[in-house]
C-alpha cells in the first residue's frame, strides 16, 4: 500500500499512502542494518536512539488511528 523509500537527505524511511479507505489496516515492514565499520582504536560501542515521527495531514477530520508499533531486534546482540 503506497510507497516506501529511504530518504538519505532526511536519514529516514518515508512511507507515503495516497488514500486510506475506512475500515482498512495496512502494515509496513522494514529491516535496517548497520554497515560493517572497524576503527583502529577500540572505541566503545555507541547506539543512537531510534526516532519515530508521524505526520497525518487532516488527522482530526480523517479519524485515522495509530493503534500500535512493534520494534523487534532480531540480532539480540545488545
C-alpha positions as CSV (number, residue, x, y, z in Angstrom):
1,X,0.0,0.0,0.0
2,X,1.6,3.3,-1.1
3,X,5.3,3.6,-1.5
4,X,8.2,3.4,0.9
5,X,11.7,4.5,0.3
6,X,14.9,5.5,2.2
7,X,15.4,9.3,2.0
8,X,19.1,9.8,2.7
9,X,18.8,13.6,3.0
10,X,16.4,13.0,5.9
11,X,18.2,9.9,7.2
12,X,14.7,8.3,7.3
13,X,12.4,5.8,5.7
14,X,9.4,7.6,4.3
15,X,6.1,5.7,3.7
16,X,3.5,7.6,1.7
17,X,-0.1,6.5,1.4
18,X,-2.2,8.3,-1.2
19,X,-5.6,7.1,0.1
20,X,-6.6,5.2,3.1
21,X,-10.2,3.9,2.9
22,X,-12.1,3.4,6.1
23,X,-12.1,0.0,7.8
24,X,-8.7,-1.0,6.4
25,X,-5.5,-1.9,8.1
26,X,-2.1,-1.6,6.5
27,X,1.4,-2.7,7.6
28,X,4.8,-1.5,6.6
29,X,7.7,-3.8,7.5
30,X,11.3,-2.7,7.1
31,X,14.7,-4.1,8.0
32,X,17.7,-1.8,8.7
33,X,21.2,-2.9,9.2
34,X,24.4,-1.1,10.1
35,X,27.5,-1.1,7.9
36,X,30.5,-3.1,9.0
37,X,33.0,-0.4,10.2
38,X,36.1,-1.1,12.1
39,X,38.2,1.5,13.9
40,X,41.9,1.4,14.5
41,X,41.3,2.5,18.1
42,X,38.9,0.4,20.1
43,X,36.2,3.0,20.7
44,X,33.3,2.0,23.0
45,X,30.2,0.9,21.1
46,X,27.6,3.6,20.8
47,X,24.0,3.1,19.8
48,X,21.9,6.0,18.5
49,X,18.3,6.1,19.7
50,X,15.5,5.3,17.3
51,X,13.2,8.2,16.5
52,X,9.7,7.7,15.1
53,X,7.7,10.6,13.7
54,X,4.2,10.6,12.2
55,X,2.6,13.2,10.0
56,X,-1.0,12.6,9.3
57,X,-2.5,15.6,7.3
58,X,-6.0,16.4,8.3
59,X,-5.8,14.0,11.2
60,X,-8.8,15.4,13.1
61,X,-11.2,15.0,10.1
62,X,-9.8,11.7,8.9
63,X,-10.3,9.6,12.0
64,X,-7.1,7.6,11.4
65,X,-5.8,5.9,14.5
66,X,-2.3,4.6,15.1
67,X,-3.0,1.6,17.3
68,X,0.4,0.3,17.9
69,X,4.0,0.0,16.9
70,X,6.3,-3.0,17.2
71,X,10.1,-2.8,17.1
72,X,11.9,-6.1,17.2
73,X,15.6,-6.7,17.3
74,X,16.3,-10.0,15.6
75,X,20.0,-9.8,16.2
76,X,19.7,-9.7,20.0
77,X,23.3,-8.5,20.4
78,X,22.7,-5.8,23.0
